[in-house]
């Protein structure tokens, strides 16, 4: 299910805002990936923009990123170098 709060749905947020939310633990990487996958399922039939959805790979990467954040590696450089 897509998470909605006072500022809208997660898939509508900028990468900067999502990164801030992950660092402050307002949201997990897994939740963000889930919101985007749900959005793809909702609209891709109409726009045909995504050829192949790598959902399980995205979920595994999100889980690994969440573990890294939990271990104190919450900087963007670390995450981009390891995922």
C-alpha positions, -999 to 999 in steps of 0.1 A, spaced: 0 0 0 12 35 -8 20 56 22 2 90 22 8 117 47 1 154 48 26 161 20 14 135 -4 25 101 -16 60 89 -14 64 85 -52 57 122 -55 86 132 -33 120 144 -46 151 122 -41 164 148 -17 133 147 5 132 109 4 169 107 15 161 131 44 132 109 54 153 78 53 181 94 73 156 106 100 139 72 99 105 86 90 103 60 62 123 30 51 139 24 18 117 -6 15 86 16 19 99 40 -8 105 11 -33 71 -3 -25 54 30 -32 72 33 -66 65 -3 -75 28 3 -68 28 34 -89 44 15 -118 17 -12 -115 -10 15 -115 1 35 -145 25 14 -166 -4 -3 -185 -14 31 -198 20 46 -205 41 15 -212 72 32 -200 87 3 -180 98 -27 -201 110 -49 -172 102 -44 -136 130 -58 -113 108 -57 -82 126 -84 -62 160 -69 -69 148 -35 -59 133 -49 -27 166 -67 -19 186 -35 -25 162 -15 -4 165 -40 25 203 -38 22 202 0 23 179 -1 53 204 -23 71 232 1 62 213 30 76 206 11 107 243 4 111 250 41 108 259 44 72 234 70 62 254 92 39 246 92 2 281 85 -9 283 53 11 249 41 -2 257 49 -39 291 31 -37 276 -1 -21 243 -5 -39 
